[in-house]
C-alpha cells in the first residue's frame, strides 16, 4: 500500500510506492514550484549510494568555483541503472523537452547525465546561489541526511523558498530546470549531509 509522506516540505505529499507499483506514482511536483520530487526506486538508489561513497573515497575534486561550491564536492561516476531510471522519470513527467517547448522526437533513452558529483557538507558549510549551464535539467538526491540538516533553497519570481531536508529525505530526489536559482543554507548540525547532484542533457545520437 502506498504511504503518503511529507518528506520535502512545502505541504506537499509525496507518494512512496512499494513492491511492484509503477515508478511514476511515486513522483509529484511540489506545490507552486517547478520541482519534481519523490522517492528513488530501491535498485537505482542502491546503485547511486554505492557510487556516491566510491566518489567520496576517491576524492577527485570537481574543480568548480569555490564561491559557488562546498568544501567537499567530489566527482562521481554515473550509475547506469540510476541514469536509465532518471531518464524514464523525466520523459514521463517533465515538460521542458516536449513539443510544446520546441523539442521533437525525444525519447527516454536520449537523456544523459552530463556531469555528476557527491556533496559532503559539514557544520558551517553552505552552497551559494547558482544555476547550472550546458544542461536542461538538474537534480539533487539525498544519500545520508538527518533531522535539522541544511535546507535546499530555491528562488522563483524573485521569491525564495526553503525546502526542509531531514531524516525522511534519504532516498529522495528533486529534479528541476537547470536555470532555476538555488542554494543550500549553512549546515547547522554536526552531522555529515551527503547528497548527489548532477546535470541532464539530451543526446539524439543515443
DODREN-205730 format. One record per residue (C-alpha): residue number from 0; chain; y, x, z. Coordinates in nm, 3 decimals, padded with zeros to 5 digits. Layout:
// residues N
 seq mol      yy      xx      zz
 NUM   A       Y       X       Z
...
// end
This chain:
// residues 206
 seq mol      yy      xx      zz
   0   A  00.000  00.000  00.000
   1   A  00.346  00.127 -00.086
   2   A  00.566  00.216  00.210
   3   A  00.942  00.177  00.197
   4   A  01.127  00.471  00.347
   5   A  01.494  00.556  00.365
   6   A  01.430  00.925  00.308
   7   A  01.751  01.039  00.142
   8   A  02.024  00.825  00.298
   9   A  02.284  00.602  00.132
  10   A  02.091  00.297  00.247
  11   A  01.852  00.322 -00.050
  12   A  01.483  00.253 -00.002
  13   A  01.258  00.489 -00.193
  14   A  00.909  00.359 -00.259
  15   A  00.639  00.602 -00.153
  16   A  00.326  00.521 -00.355
  17   A -00.023  00.627 -00.260
  18   A -00.356  00.657 -00.433
  19   A -00.364  00.566 -00.800
  20   A -00.025  00.393 -00.809
  21   A  00.170  00.471 -01.127
  22   A  00.418  00.756 -01.087
  23   A  00.723  00.556 -01.196
  24   A  00.701  00.320 -00.899
  25   A  00.799  00.599 -00.661
  26   A  01.139  00.680 -00.812
  27   A  01.469  00.499 -00.774
  28   A  01.837  00.564 -00.838
  29   A  02.030  00.595 -00.515
  30   A  02.281  00.316 -00.483
  31   A  02.615  00.374 -00.663
  32   A  02.503  00.716 -00.792
  33   A  02.354  00.888 -01.098
  34   A  02.091  01.048 -00.874
  35   A  01.726  00.960 -00.930
  36   A  01.529  01.024 -00.612
  37   A  01.179  00.979 -00.479
  38   A  00.852  01.142 -00.381
  39   A  00.685  01.405 -00.595
  40   A  00.320  01.323 -00.663
  41   A  00.078  01.519 -00.446
  42   A -00.073  01.756 -00.703
  43   A  00.257  01.860 -00.870
  44   A  00.415  01.907 -00.526
  45   A  00.129  02.126 -00.401
  46   A  00.173  02.346 -00.710
  47   A  00.552  02.357 -00.665
  48   A  00.515  02.450 -00.298
  49   A  00.278  02.735 -00.388
  50   A  00.519  02.871 -00.650
  51   A  00.814  02.840 -00.410
  52   A  00.651  03.054 -00.140
  53   A  00.541  03.305 -00.405
  54   A  00.905  03.333 -00.513
  55   A  01.016  03.390 -00.154
  56   A  00.754  03.663 -00.112
  57   A  00.851  03.834 -00.439
  58   A  01.226  03.820 -00.355
  59   A  01.359  03.864 -00.709
  60   A  01.732  03.798 -00.688
  61   A  01.872  03.517 -00.901
  62   A  02.190  03.717 -00.960
  63   A  02.427  03.420 -00.950
  64   A  02.790  03.427 -00.845
  65   A  02.785  03.480 -00.466
  66   A  03.074  03.237 -00.424
  67   A  02.853  02.953 -00.551
  68   A  02.516  03.071 -00.427
  69   A  02.341  03.108 -00.097
  70   A  02.242  03.442  00.051
  71   A  01.876  03.385 -00.031
  72   A  01.820  03.245 -00.379
  73   A  01.508  03.383 -00.541
  74   A  01.372  03.346 -00.892
  75   A  01.081  03.102 -00.903
  76   A  00.827  03.085 -01.182
  77   A  00.784  02.744 -01.344
  78   A  00.476  02.544 -01.236
  79   A  00.322  02.378 -01.545
  80   A  00.190  02.063 -01.375
  81   A  00.521  02.004 -01.199
  82   A  00.713  02.061 -01.525
  83   A  00.494  01.805 -01.703
  84   A  00.535  01.553 -01.420
  85   A  00.912  01.605 -01.418
  86   A  00.939  01.557 -01.794
  87   A  00.748  01.228 -01.772
  88   A  00.970  01.104 -01.490
  89   A  01.293  01.193 -01.672
  90   A  01.178  01.050 -02.003
  91   A  01.082  00.722 -01.836
  92   A  01.382  00.667 -01.611
  93   A  01.686  00.872 -01.711
  94   A  01.933  00.786 -01.988
  95   A  02.128  01.099 -02.089
  96   A  01.872  01.186 -02.359
  97   A  01.833  00.838 -02.512
  98   A  01.956  00.693 -02.842
  99   A  02.244  00.527 -02.655
 100   A  02.368  00.879 -02.577
 101   A  02.311  01.004 -02.935
 102   A  01.967  01.164 -02.888
 103   A  01.683  01.060 -03.121
 104   A  01.314  01.135 -03.116
 105   A  01.299  01.281 -02.764
 106   A  00.953  01.273 -02.606
 107   A  00.844  01.365 -02.255
 108   A  00.671  01.683 -02.377
 109   A  01.006  01.819 -02.503
 110   A  01.158  01.858 -02.157
 111   A  01.151  02.214 -02.034
 112   A  01.267  02.370 -01.711
 113   A  01.507  02.637 -01.834
 114   A  01.559  02.806 -01.500
 115   A  01.421  02.754 -01.151
 116   A  01.488  02.915 -00.816
 117   A  01.399  02.876 -00.449
 118   A  01.674  02.842 -00.188
 119   A  01.624  02.960  00.171
 120   A  01.911  02.856  00.396
 121   A  01.953  02.997  00.747
 122   A  02.204  02.888  01.008
 123   A  02.557  02.916  00.867
 124   A  02.451  02.933  00.502
 125   A  02.604  02.693  00.251
 126   A  02.646  02.631 -00.121
 127   A  02.996  02.586 -00.256
 128   A  03.084  02.309 -00.506
 129   A  02.950  02.380 -00.854
 130   A  02.790  02.235 -01.167
 131   A  02.511  02.373 -01.386
 132   A  02.563  02.469 -01.750
 133   A  02.334  02.501 -02.053
 134   A  02.120  02.208 -01.940
 135   A  02.114  01.829 -01.942
 136   A  01.956  01.752 -01.606
 137   A  01.923  01.942 -01.281
 138   A  01.710  01.883 -00.973
 139   A  01.666  01.971 -00.608
 140   A  01.320  01.943 -00.449
 141   A  01.254  01.984 -00.078
 142   A  00.975  02.217  00.034
 143   A  01.034  02.263  00.409
 144   A  01.309  02.068  00.582
 145   A  01.375  01.943  00.934
 146   A  01.587  01.690  01.115
 147   A  01.951  01.795  01.123
 148   A  01.931  02.015  00.814
 149   A  02.236  02.057  00.591
 150   A  02.312  01.751  00.374
 151   A  02.332  01.754 -00.004
 152   A  02.683  01.652 -00.109
 153   A  02.792  01.521 -00.448
 154   A  03.131  01.435 -00.597
 155   A  03.185  01.147 -00.839
 156   A  03.514  00.988 -00.945
 157   A  03.695  01.225 -00.706
 158   A  03.499  01.092 -00.410
 159   A  03.246  01.294 -00.215
 160   A  02.932  01.151 -00.054
 161   A  02.675  01.331  00.164
 162   A  02.302  01.261  00.138
 163   A  02.119  01.337  00.459
 164   A  01.825  01.574  00.447
 165   A  01.571  01.557  00.731
 166   A  01.200  01.599  00.802
 167   A  01.119  01.291  00.589
 168   A  01.268  01.463  00.284
 169   A  00.980  01.710  00.244
 170   A  00.812  01.645 -00.090
 171   A  01.111  01.452 -00.222
 172   A  01.318  01.532 -00.532
 173   A  01.665  01.443 -00.659
 174   A  01.733  01.454 -01.035
 175   A  02.092  01.434 -01.156
 176   A  02.320  01.518 -01.451
 177   A  02.388  01.892 -01.467
 178   A  02.760  01.818 -01.497
 179   A  02.771  01.648 -01.156
 180   A  02.968  01.847 -00.899
 181   A  02.753  01.910 -00.595
 182   A  02.729  02.133 -00.292
 183   A  02.534  02.179  00.031
 184   A  02.701  02.165  00.372
 185   A  02.663  02.463  00.607
 186   A  02.324  02.475  00.778
 187   A  02.382  02.395  01.146
 188   A  02.033  02.437  01.292
 189   A  01.815  02.743  01.349
 190   A  01.552  02.609  01.109
 191   A  01.497  02.752  00.763
 192   A  01.588  02.492  00.499
 193   A  01.371  02.562  00.190
 194   A  01.427  02.386 -00.140
 195   A  01.370  02.449 -00.509
 196   A  01.638  02.386 -00.772
 197   A  01.625  02.400 -01.149
 198   A  01.778  02.301 -01.480
 199   A  01.611  02.098 -01.755
 200   A  01.679  02.108 -02.128
 201   A  01.521  01.960 -02.440
 202   A  01.322  02.163 -02.693
 203   A  01.245  01.990 -03.019
 204   A  01.002  02.266 -03.117
 205   A  00.765  02.167 -02.840
// end
